[in-house]
């Protein structure tokens, strides 16, 4: 399982349509409930678990391949920290 794997493009908040800034009111389109946040977070946890599994060598691959997954894991953990920091905003939206 060696080889080059393309990485997902990095997208900034300004490139996403209808994304409110932190601290703003809930988006006006669509329902807002706890399943939105928990679903996103659960997805990130699942991806991080896979990245850890591959980085540890359980799927084979060269040291460079595993190191790439270790880097992706660090990025995933950072993304989850950002989501955790956004939790007060989500709570505000859910109370609205």
N, CA, C and O atoms as a Tinker XYZ file with bonds, in Angstrom:
   384  protein
     1  N      0.819000   -1.189000    0.000000    73     2
     2  CA     0.000000    0.000000    0.000000    64     1     3
     3  C      0.860000    1.248000    0.000000    63     2     4     5
     4  O      0.691000    2.121000    0.851000    81     3
     5  N      1.728000    1.335000   -0.892000    73     3     6
     6  CA     2.527000    2.540000   -0.981000    64     5     7
     7  C      2.017000    3.358000   -2.139000    63     6     8     9
     8  O      1.222000    2.891000   -2.954000    81     7
     9  N      2.479000    4.563000   -2.197000    73     7    10
    10  CA     2.084000    5.403000   -3.312000    64     9    11
    11  C      1.672000    6.776000   -2.832000    63    10    12    13
    12  O      1.577000    7.046000   -1.635000    81    11
    13  N      1.437000    7.613000   -3.788000    73    11    14
    14  CA     1.043000    8.980000   -3.488000    64    13    15
    15  C     -0.470000    9.066000   -3.370000    63    14    16    17
    16  O     -1.203000    8.527000   -4.198000    81    15
    17  N     -0.913000    9.734000   -2.352000    73    15    18
    18  CA    -2.346000    9.940000   -2.149000    64    17    19
    19  C     -2.611000   11.432000   -2.170000    63    18    20    21
    20  O     -1.942000   12.201000   -1.479000    81    19
    21  N     -3.579000   11.834000   -2.955000    73    19    22
    22  CA    -3.890000   13.254000   -3.016000    64    21    23
    23  C     -4.576000   13.677000   -1.732000    63    22    24    25
    24  O     -5.312000   12.903000   -1.120000    81    23
    25  N     -4.335000   14.880000   -1.342000    73    23    26
    26  CA    -4.928000   15.425000   -0.128000    64    25    27
    27  C     -6.131000   16.263000   -0.505000    63    26    28    29
    28  O     -6.193000   16.840000   -1.591000    81    27
    29  N     -7.075000   16.320000    0.399000    73    27    30
    30  CA    -8.257000   17.143000    0.175000    64    29    31
    31  C     -7.833000   18.603000    0.117000    63    30    32    33
    32  O     -6.944000   19.017000    0.860000    81    31
    33  N     -8.455000   19.385000   -0.754000    73    31    34
    34  CA    -8.104000   20.800000   -0.826000    64    33    35
    35  C     -8.484000   21.506000    0.469000    63    34    36    37
    36  O     -9.478000   21.161000    1.107000    81    35
    37  N     -7.697000   22.480000    0.842000    73    35    38
    38  CA    -7.988000   23.272000    2.029000    64    37    39
    39  C     -8.991000   24.361000    1.651000    63    38    40    41
    40  O     -8.790000   25.091000    0.680000    81    39
    41  N    -10.055000   24.462000    2.417000    73    39    42
    42  CA   -11.111000   25.429000    2.134000    64    41    43
    43  C    -11.210000   26.384000    3.308000    63    42    44    45
    44  O    -11.229000   25.958000    4.462000    81    43
    45  N    -11.272000   27.677000    3.014000    73    43    46
    46  CA   -11.432000   28.663000    4.073000    64    45    47
    47  C    -12.905000   28.980000    4.261000    63    46    48    49
    48  O    -13.723000   28.723000    3.377000    81    47
    49  N    -13.242000   29.542000    5.425000    73    47    50
    50  CA   -14.628000   29.895000    5.735000    64    49    51
    51  C    -15.217000   30.808000    4.663000    63    50    52    53
    52  O    -16.387000   30.667000    4.308000    81    51
    53  N    -14.419000   31.741000    4.144000    73    51    54
    54  CA   -14.944000   32.681000    3.155000    64    53    55
    55  C    -15.329000   31.995000    1.847000    63    54    56    57
    56  O    -16.097000   32.551000    1.063000    81    55
    57  N    -14.806000   30.794000    1.601000    73    55    58
    58  CA   -15.131000   30.073000    0.375000    64    57    59
    59  C    -16.392000   29.222000    0.503000    63    58    60    61
    60  O    -16.885000   28.685000   -0.489000    81    59
    61  N    -16.912000   29.099000    1.722000    73    59    62
    62  CA   -18.096000   28.287000    1.943000    64    61    63
    63  C    -19.334000   29.173000    1.910000    63    62    64    65
    64  O    -19.366000   30.208000    2.575000    81    63
    65  N    -20.351000   28.785000    1.149000    73    63    66
    66  CA   -21.549000   29.610000    1.082000    64    65    67
    67  C    -22.342000   29.547000    2.383000    63    66    68    69
    68  O    -22.410000   28.501000    3.029000    81    67
    69  N    -22.938000   30.670000    2.760000    73    67    70
    70  CA   -23.861000   30.750000    3.893000    64    69    71
    71  C    -23.262000   30.304000    5.218000    63    70    72    73
    72  O    -23.960000   29.720000    6.047000    81    71
    73  N    -21.990000   30.568000    5.427000    73    71    74
    74  CA   -21.360000   30.204000    6.691000    64    73    75
    75  C    -21.277000   31.440000    7.568000    63    74    76    77
    76  O    -20.565000   32.386000    7.230000    81    75
    77  N    -21.998000   31.455000    8.704000    73    75    78
    78  CA   -21.950000   32.616000    9.587000    64    77    79
    79  C    -20.608000   32.708000   10.297000    63    78    80    81
    80  O    -19.927000   31.701000   10.492000    81    79
    81  N    -20.241000   33.904000   10.674000    73    79    82
    82  CA   -19.021000   34.102000   11.438000    64    81    83
    83  C    -19.255000   33.668000   12.876000    63    82    84    85
    84  O    -20.395000   33.624000   13.340000    81    83
    85  N    -18.191000   33.353000   13.569000    73    83    86
    86  CA   -18.297000   32.939000   14.969000    64    85    87
    87  C    -18.981000   34.032000   15.774000    63    86    88    89
    88  O    -18.682000   35.215000   15.611000    81    87
    89  N    -19.894000   33.633000   16.639000    73    87    90
    90  CA   -20.599000   34.579000   17.485000    64    89    91
    91  C    -21.838000   35.166000   16.852000    63    90    92    93
    92  O    -22.579000   35.887000   17.521000    81    91
    93  N    -22.093000   34.884000   15.583000    73    91    94
    94  CA   -23.279000   35.428000   14.929000    64    93    95
    95  C    -24.469000   34.528000   15.200000    63    94    96    97
    96  O    -24.343000   33.462000   15.802000    81    95
    97  N    -25.622000   34.980000   14.745000    73    95    98
    98  CA   -26.835000   34.197000   14.973000    64    97    99
    99  C    -26.842000   32.960000   14.087000    63    98   100   101
   100  O    -26.033000   32.836000   13.167000    81    99
   101  N    -27.754000   32.056000   14.370000    73    99   102
   102  CA   -27.853000   30.799000   13.627000    64   101   103
   103  C    -28.140000   31.063000   12.160000    63   102   104   105
   104  O    -28.763000   32.070000   11.823000    81   103
   105  N    -27.697000   30.178000   11.290000    73   103   106
   106  CA   -27.989000   30.334000    9.873000    64   105   107
   107  C    -29.496000   30.358000    9.650000    63   106   108   109
   108  O    -30.247000   29.688000   10.360000    81   107
   109  N    -29.933000   31.128000    8.666000    73   107   110
   110  CA   -31.368000   31.275000    8.441000    64   109   111
   111  C    -31.955000   30.134000    7.626000    63   110   112   113
   112  O    -33.171000   29.943000    7.640000    81   111
   113  N    -31.144000   29.381000    6.928000    73   111   114
   114  CA   -31.691000   28.301000    6.109000    64   113   115
   115  C    -31.459000   26.963000    6.786000    63   114   116   117
   116  O    -30.347000   26.672000    7.229000    81   115
   117  N    -32.499000   26.149000    6.869000    73   115   118
   118  CA   -32.378000   24.808000    7.424000    64   117   119
   119  C    -32.522000   24.775000    8.931000    63   118   120   121
   120  O    -32.345000   25.781000    9.618000    81   119
   121  N    -32.846000   23.603000    9.421000    73   119   122
   122  CA   -33.006000   23.409000   10.856000    64   121   123
   123  C    -31.644000   23.309000   11.529000    63   122   124   125
   124  O    -30.676000   22.836000   10.934000    81   123
   125  N    -31.587000   23.752000   12.752000    73   123   126
   126  CA   -30.368000   23.658000   13.541000    64   125   127
   127  C    -30.693000   22.788000   14.748000    63   126   128   129
   128  O    -31.558000   23.135000   15.552000    81   127
   129  N    -30.011000   21.677000   14.874000    73   127   130
   130  CA   -30.187000   20.835000   16.056000    64   129   131
   131  C    -28.865000   20.172000   16.405000    63   130   132   133
   132  O    -27.883000   20.272000   15.669000    81   131
   133  N    -28.863000   19.494000   17.543000    73   131   134
   134  CA   -27.617000   18.921000   18.045000    64   133   135
   135  C    -27.022000   17.865000   17.128000    63   134   136   137
   136  O    -25.821000   17.604000   17.188000    81   135
   137  N    -27.835000   17.258000   16.284000    73   135   138
   138  CA   -27.306000   16.223000   15.400000    64   137   139
   139  C    -26.325000   16.794000   14.379000    63   138   140   141
   140  O    -25.441000   16.079000   13.906000    81   139
   141  N    -26.470000   18.071000   14.036000    73   139   142
   142  CA   -25.539000   18.683000   13.084000    64   141   143
   143  C    -24.132000   18.711000   13.672000    63   142   144   145
   144  O    -23.176000   18.280000   13.028000    81   143
   145  N    -24.008000   19.217000   14.890000    73   143   146
   146  CA   -22.685000   19.294000   15.508000    64   145   147
   147  C    -22.146000   17.909000   15.826000    63   146   148   149
   148  O    -20.998000   17.602000   15.506000    81   147
   149  N    -22.967000   17.067000   16.455000    73   147   150
   150  CA   -22.476000   15.748000   16.848000    64   149   151
   151  C    -22.119000   14.906000   15.636000    63   150   152   153
   152  O    -21.163000   14.131000   15.678000    81   151
   153  N    -22.878000   15.050000   14.558000    73   151   154
   154  CA   -22.558000   14.313000   13.337000    64   153   155
   155  C    -21.227000   14.732000   12.747000    63   154   156   157
   156  O    -20.424000   13.891000   12.344000    81   155
   157  N    -20.994000   16.045000   12.696000    73   155   158
   158  CA   -19.712000   16.531000   12.180000    64   157   159
   159  C    -18.564000   16.060000   13.064000    63   158   160   161
   160  O    -17.537000   15.596000   12.567000    81   159
   161  N    -18.741000   16.182000   14.368000    73   159   162
   162  CA   -17.664000   15.803000   15.278000    64   161   163
   163  C    -17.400000   14.302000   15.215000    63   162   164   165
   164  O    -16.246000   13.875000   15.211000    81   163
   165  N    -18.453000   13.507000   15.168000    73   163   166
   166  CA   -18.290000   12.050000   15.065000    64   165   167
   167  C    -17.545000   11.680000   13.786000    63   166   168   169
   168  O    -16.714000   10.772000   13.786000    81   167
   169  N    -17.842000   12.383000   12.702000    73   167   170
   170  CA   -17.126000   12.139000   11.453000    64   169   171
   171  C    -15.643000   12.428000   11.587000    63   170   172   173
   172  O    -14.812000   11.668000   11.092000    81   171
   173  N    -15.308000   13.523000   12.253000    73   171   174
   174  CA   -13.897000   13.863000   12.461000    64   173   175
   175  C    -13.200000   12.828000   13.340000    63   174   176   177
   176  O    -12.048000   12.474000   13.089000    81   175
   177  N    -13.889000   12.347000   14.361000    73   175   178
   178  CA   -13.297000   11.323000   15.231000    64   177   179
   179  C    -13.039000   10.046000   14.434000    63   178   180   181
   180  O    -11.993000    9.415000   14.590000    81   179
   181  N    -13.986000    9.668000   13.584000    73   179   182
   182  CA   -13.808000    8.473000   12.763000    64   181   183
   183  C    -12.631000    8.594000   11.809000    63   182   184   185
   184  O    -11.857000    7.652000   11.640000    81   183
   185  N    -12.502000    9.756000   11.187000    73   183   186
   186  CA   -11.377000    9.988000   10.278000    64   185   187
   187  C    -10.062000    9.939000   11.051000    63   186   188   189
   188  O     -9.094000    9.332000   10.593000    81   187
   189  N    -10.024000   10.571000   12.213000    73   187   190
   190  CA    -8.797000   10.570000   13.019000    64   189   191
   191  C     -8.422000    9.151000   13.445000    63   190   192   193
   192  O     -7.242000    8.803000   13.475000    81   191
   193  N     -9.410000    8.342000   13.772000    73   191   194
   194  CA    -9.127000    6.951000   14.148000    64   193   195
   195  C     -8.497000    6.195000   12.984000    63   194   196   197
   196  O     -7.541000    5.443000   13.172000    81   195
   197  N     -9.029000    6.392000   11.787000    73   195   198
   198  CA    -8.461000    5.749000   10.596000    64   197   199
   199  C     -7.033000    6.237000   10.357000    63   198   200   201
   200  O     -6.138000    5.437000   10.083000    81   199
   201  N     -6.822000    7.553000   10.462000    73   199   202
   202  CA    -5.487000    8.108000   10.242000    64   201   203
   203  C     -4.492000    7.542000   11.257000    63   202   204   205
   204  O     -3.352000    7.242000   10.902000    81   203
   205  N     -4.907000    7.396000   12.502000    73   203   206
   206  CA    -4.037000    6.807000   13.519000    64   205   207
   207  C     -3.720000    5.356000   13.183000    63   206   208   209
   208  O     -2.574000    4.926000   13.310000    81   207
   209  N     -4.718000    4.607000   12.760000    73   207   210
   210  CA    -4.545000    3.197000   12.398000    64   209   211
   211  C     -3.493000    3.057000   11.291000    63   210   212   213
   212  O     -2.594000    2.220000   11.375000    81   211
   213  N     -3.622000    3.886000   10.260000    73   211   214
   214  CA    -2.676000    3.810000    9.136000    64   213   215
   215  C     -1.301000    4.321000    9.563000    63   214   216   217
   216  O     -0.284000    3.728000    9.203000    81   215
   217  N     -1.259000    5.415000   10.325000    73   215   218
   218  CA     0.021000    5.977000   10.771000    64   217   219
   219  C      0.802000    4.981000   11.623000    63   218   220   221
   220  O      2.032000    4.999000   11.624000    81   219
   221  N      0.104000    4.124000   12.340000    73   219   222
   222  CA     0.762000    3.108000   13.176000    64   221   223
   223  C      1.227000    1.904000   12.369000    63   222   224   225
   224  O      1.865000    1.003000   12.915000    81   223
   225  N      0.917000    1.878000   11.080000    73   223   226
   226  CA     1.401000    0.812000   10.217000    64   225   227
   227  C      0.481000   -0.384000   10.086000    63   226   228   229
   228  O      0.878000   -1.404000    9.522000    81   227
   229  N     -0.727000   -0.286000   10.588000    73   227   230
   230  CA    -1.643000   -1.427000   10.538000    64   229   231
   231  C     -2.167000   -1.720000    9.132000    63   230   232   233
   232  O     -2.745000   -2.782000    8.900000    81   231
   233  N     -1.975000   -0.804000    8.206000    73   231   234
   234  CA    -2.386000   -1.027000    6.816000    64   233   235
   235  C     -1.184000   -1.128000    5.891000    63   234   236   237
   236  O     -1.321000   -1.024000    4.672000    81   235
   237  N     -0.013000   -1.330000    6.467000    73   235   238
   238  CA     1.191000   -1.435000    5.651000    64   237   239
   239  C      1.640000   -0.065000    5.177000    63   238   240   241
   240  O      1.265000    0.964000    5.739000    81   239
   241  N      2.441000   -0.077000    4.147000    73   239   242
   242  CA     2.908000    1.179000    3.576000    64   241   243
   243  C      4.313000    1.529000    4.030000    63   242   244   245
   244  O      4.813000    1.026000    5.036000    81   243
   245  N      4.918000    2.387000    3.273000    73   243   246
   246  CA     6.280000    2.825000    3.550000    64   245   247
   247  C      6.292000    3.777000    4.747000    63   246   248   249
   248  O      5.246000    4.272000    5.167000    81   247
   249  N      7.474000    4.024000    5.286000    73   247   250
   250  CA     7.565000    5.013000    6.367000    64   249   251
   251  C      7.039000    6.393000    5.943000    63   250   252   253
   252  O      6.411000    7.088000    6.742000    81   251
   253  N      7.290000    6.784000    4.706000    73   251   254
   254  CA     6.796000    8.080000    4.228000    64   253   255
   255  C      5.269000    8.093000    4.163000    63   254   256   257
   256  O      4.638000    9.093000    4.506000    81   255
   257  N      4.685000    6.994000    3.729000    73   255   258
   258  CA     3.224000    6.864000    3.664000    64   257   259
   259  C      2.623000    6.998000    5.064000    63   258   260   261
   260  O      1.649000    7.724000    5.262000    81   259
   261  N      3.209000    6.293000    6.030000    73   259   262
   262  CA     2.714000    6.358000    7.408000    64   261   263
   263  C      2.930000    7.749000    7.994000    63   262   264   265
   264  O      2.080000    8.252000    8.728000    81   263
   265  N      4.059000    8.370000    7.677000    73   263   266
   266  CA     4.329000    9.725000    8.166000    64   265   267
   267  C      3.311000   10.717000    7.616000    63   266   268   269
   268  O      2.910000   11.650000    8.312000    81   267
   269  N      2.896000   10.517000    6.377000    73   267   270
   270  CA     1.860000   11.378000    5.802000    64   269   271
   271  C      0.559000   11.276000    6.579000    63   270   272   273
   272  O     -0.113000   12.281000    6.813000    81   271
   273  N      0.204000   10.060000    6.979000    73   271   274
   274  CA    -1.013000    9.888000    7.775000    64   273   275
   275  C     -0.841000   10.460000    9.177000    63   274   276   277
   276  O     -1.804000   10.956000    9.764000    81   275
   277  N      0.364000   10.398000    9.717000    73   275   278
   278  CA     0.609000   11.010000   11.026000    64   277   279
   279  C      0.395000   12.517000   10.947000    63   278   280   281
   280  O     -0.174000   13.115000   11.860000    81   279
   281  N      0.849000   13.133000    9.854000    73   279   282
   282  CA     0.637000   14.573000    9.669000    64   281   283
   283  C     -0.850000   14.874000    9.526000    63   282   284   285
   284  O     -1.343000   15.835000   10.116000    81   283
   285  N     -1.565000   14.076000    8.759000    73   283   286
   286  CA    -3.014000   14.273000    8.613000    64   285   287
   287  C     -3.716000   14.126000    9.955000    63   286   288   289
   288  O     -4.666000   14.852000   10.248000    81   287
   289  N     -3.248000   13.188000   10.770000    73   287   290
   290  CA    -3.828000   13.003000   12.103000    64   289   291
   291  C     -3.653000   14.265000   12.937000    63   290   292   293
   292  O     -4.588000   14.702000   13.608000    81   291
   293  N     -2.457000   14.854000   12.899000    73   291   294
   294  CA    -2.234000   16.103000   13.639000    64   293   295
   295  C     -3.189000   17.188000   13.156000    63   294   296   297
   296  O     -3.730000   17.941000   13.966000    81   295
   297  N     -3.401000   17.275000   11.849000    73   295   298
   298  CA    -4.329000   18.262000   11.300000    64   297   299
   299  C     -5.761000   17.978000   11.753000    63   298   300   301
   300  O     -6.513000   18.905000   12.054000    81   299
   301  N     -6.134000   16.712000   11.802000    73   299   302
   302  CA    -7.478000   16.344000   12.251000    64   301   303
   303  C     -7.691000   16.711000   13.715000    63   302   304   305
   304  O     -8.749000   17.216000   14.089000    81   303
   305  N     -6.682000   16.456000   14.534000    73   303   306
   306  CA    -6.784000   16.802000   15.953000    64   305   307
   307  C     -6.926000   18.314000   16.108000    63   306   308   309
   308  O     -7.716000   18.783000   16.928000    81   307
   309  N     -6.171000   19.072000   15.332000    73   307   310
   310  CA    -6.296000   20.531000   15.375000    64   309   311
   311  C     -7.691000   20.973000   14.949000    63   310   312   313
   312  O     -8.263000   21.881000   15.552000    81   311
   313  N     -8.243000   20.343000   13.919000    73   311   314
   314  CA    -9.592000   20.687000   13.457000    64   313   315
   315  C    -10.624000   20.390000   14.541000    63   314   316   317
   316  O    -11.564000   21.163000   14.733000    81   315
   317  N    -10.453000   19.277000   15.248000    73   315   318
   318  CA   -11.392000   18.955000   16.331000    64   317   319
   319  C    -11.271000   19.957000   17.474000    63   318   320   321
   320  O    -12.266000   20.268000   18.128000    81   319
   321  N    -10.069000   20.463000   17.722000    73   319   322
   322  CA    -9.898000   21.487000   18.757000    64   321   323
   323  C    -10.637000   22.762000   18.362000    63   322   324   325
   324  O    -11.249000   23.411000   19.211000    81   323
   325  N    -10.586000   23.122000   17.089000    73   323   326
   326  CA   -11.322000   24.296000   16.602000    64   325   327
   327  C    -12.818000   24.077000   16.775000    63   326   328   329
   328  O    -13.536000   24.985000   17.195000    81   327
   329  N    -13.288000   22.883000   16.455000    73   327   330
   330  CA   -14.712000   22.577000   16.635000    64   329   331
   331  C    -15.099000   22.683000   18.107000    63   330   332   333
   332  O    -16.161000   23.210000   18.436000    81   331
   333  N    -14.245000   22.187000   18.981000    73   331   334
   334  CA   -14.533000   22.270000   20.419000    64   333   335
   335  C    -14.617000   23.722000   20.855000    63   334   336   337
   336  O    -15.483000   24.083000   21.651000    81   335
   337  N    -13.722000   24.558000   20.338000    73   335   338
   338  CA   -13.747000   25.982000   20.674000    64   337   339
   339  C    -15.008000   26.661000   20.153000    63   338   340   341
   340  O    -15.442000   27.669000   20.711000    81   339
   341  N    -15.598000   26.121000   19.092000    73   339   342
   342  CA   -16.823000   26.689000   18.524000    64   341   343
   343  C    -18.077000   26.211000   19.246000    63   342   344   345
   344  O    -19.182000   26.650000   18.926000    81   343
   345  N    -17.920000   25.327000   20.205000    73   343   346
   346  CA   -19.071000   24.766000   20.906000    64   345   347
   347  C    -19.981000   25.832000   21.517000    63   346   348   349
   348  O    -21.199000   25.685000   21.421000    81   347
   349  N    -19.460000   26.906000   22.146000    73   347   350
   350  CA   -20.370000   27.928000   22.679000    64   349   351
   351  C    -21.267000   28.547000   21.602000    63   350   352   353
   352  O    -22.428000   28.857000   21.868000    81   351
   353  N    -20.740000   28.725000   20.406000    73   351   354
   354  CA   -21.556000   29.251000   19.306000    64   353   355
   355  C    -22.654000   28.269000   18.952000    63   354   356   357
   356  O    -23.805000   28.659000   18.756000    81   355
   357  N    -22.301000   26.998000   18.871000    73   355   358
   358  CA   -23.310000   25.977000   18.559000    64   357   359
   359  C    -24.388000   25.934000   19.635000    63   358   360   361
   360  O    -25.572000   25.811000   19.322000    81   359
   361  N    -23.988000   26.034000   20.901000    73   359   362
   362  CA   -24.963000   26.011000   21.993000    64   361   363
   363  C    -25.924000   27.184000   21.853000    63   362   364   365
   364  O    -27.129000   27.023000   22.043000    81   363
   365  N    -25.400000   28.362000   21.523000    73   363   366
   366  CA   -26.249000   29.537000   21.315000    64   365   367
   367  C    -27.246000   29.277000   20.198000    63   366   368   369
   368  O    -28.425000   29.604000   20.336000    81   367
   369  N    -26.800000   28.702000   19.106000    73   367   370
   370  CA   -27.697000   28.405000   17.992000    64   369   371
   371  C    -28.770000   27.407000   18.400000    63   370   372   373
   372  O    -29.935000   27.552000   18.030000    81   371
   373  N    -28.374000   26.391000   19.165000    73   371   374
   374  CA   -29.326000   25.354000   19.555000    64   373   375
   375  C    -30.377000   25.877000   20.525000    63   374   376   377
   376  O    -31.502000   25.378000   20.548000    81   375
   377  N    -30.021000   26.872000   21.320000    73   375   378
   378  CA   -30.988000   27.453000   22.258000    64   377   379
   379  C    -31.975000   28.373000   21.555000    63   378   380   381
   380  O    -33.061000   28.625000   22.076000    81   379
   381  N    -31.616000   28.876000   20.383000    73   379   382
   382  CA   -32.471000   29.840000   19.661000    64   381   383
   383  C    -33.750000   29.202000   19.162000    63   382   384
   384  O    -34.573000   29.874000   18.539000    81   383
